[in-house]
Amino acid sequence: MRGVLQRCAMLLVVTTALAACVSQPQRAPVQIPEDLNELARWQARGRIGVSGVAGGGSGSFEWRQDGDRADIQIRGPVGIGSVRLQVEGDEADPQVRLQTGDGVTLESQAAWDELEARLGAPVPAGHLRFWMLGLAAPGDHAWDAAAAAGQKALEQDGWRIVYQQYSSDAGAPVPVRMNANNGATRVRIVVDRWQLGQ
């Protein structure tokens, strides 16, 4: 009996070892285009700070981009409050939906007006997905050659975005630290994690 148990135990050990050796199917590596304008899907997570004439604060954000649809969740005592912003459609005339922390949902012009009132400056929501990747949105813009060494500065639609630091950890060089300003409004963004192509 003891010999049978030993053989069963040995068979179990060998079976387990063989199962561990069987390779799991590997996912195909995510292909990231050289031109990030062609990148359809990405995610970013990090911290955001806002200051303006009405005060300010800081919080965290999660951003999911899928084609021309952005879903941005901002949490914490940031100057604009806890909000969920959804932007979809053509960058020149996107559909905007804003859900506030107190459960109010605003769409179209009402969402634009509320966002501008909270931030203290007009928000070209259709441009945000480009600016986050360190790109100019379609339309008039200028890159400032006088930016400090290692930095880039973009001027577009009344905003100046200074890209202070980049990282290639996600598979392509993307901004991880940036400042944006329009008049008295200042926005600071630090991206703690990028996921490109997913």
C-alpha positions, 0 to 999 in steps of 0.5 A: 500500500505504501508503495502505491501511495509513493507512486501516486505521489510521484506521479502527481509531482511529475504531472504538476511539473509538466503542467508548469512547463507548458508555455502559456499563450503569449499576447502579441506585443502592442504595436505603437505607431511612430506617429502618436497621432495614429495611436487610437487607444491609450490610458494615463493615470496621475496627479493634477493641480489647478489654480486660478482666481477662484483658488485651487487644489490638487487631486488625481485623474484617470484618462481612457482614450479610445479613438475619438472618445475620452473618458476622464475621471478627476478626483480629490479637492481639485479646483474644478471639483470631482468630475467625470468628463466625456468627450467624443467626436471631431476635435473641432466640434466634440460632444461633451458630457460632464458629471459633477461630484454631486450627481448633476449631469450636463451636456452640450453647451451647459457642460462647456459653460460649467467646465469653463466656470469651474476652471476659469478659462475656456477649455478646448476639450477636443484638443485635450487628447492631443495635448496629453500626448505632447502633440498639437491639435489640428489647427493654428498653433506654434511651438516655442523654440525659446523653451528651456533646454529639454522642454517643449512649449506649445501655444494653441487656442489661448493656452501655453503648454510646457512639456517639462519631462518625457518618458519612454517607459510605455514604449514611446516618448510621452510627457510625464510632467507638464504645465498649462496656463491661460491667463490666471488659470494654471494646470499642472499634470504629472503622469504616473503611468502610461499605457499605450495601445490598450 
